[in-house]
Amino acid sequence: MVKYKLIPSFYCFCNYQYLLLCIYVVTNVSYTYVNEFQM
């Protein structure tokens, strides 16, 4: 039972970390793009 409950929470945590990483990359790329575009 404990194992079964642990797996979904771990999966959610991994998804959350992946989402944060995606947001971080997208913001960095758009930020550099805006800087290059303004120059």
Stockholm file with secondary structure:
# STOCKHOLM 1.0

chainA/1-39         MVKYKLIPSFYCFCNYQYLLLCIYVVTNVSYTYVNEFQM
#=GR chainA/1-39 SS CHHHHHHHHHHHHHHHHHHHHHHHHHHHHHHHHHHHHHC
#=GC SS_cons        CHHHHHHHHHHHHHHHHHHHHHHHHHHHHHHHHHHHHHC
//
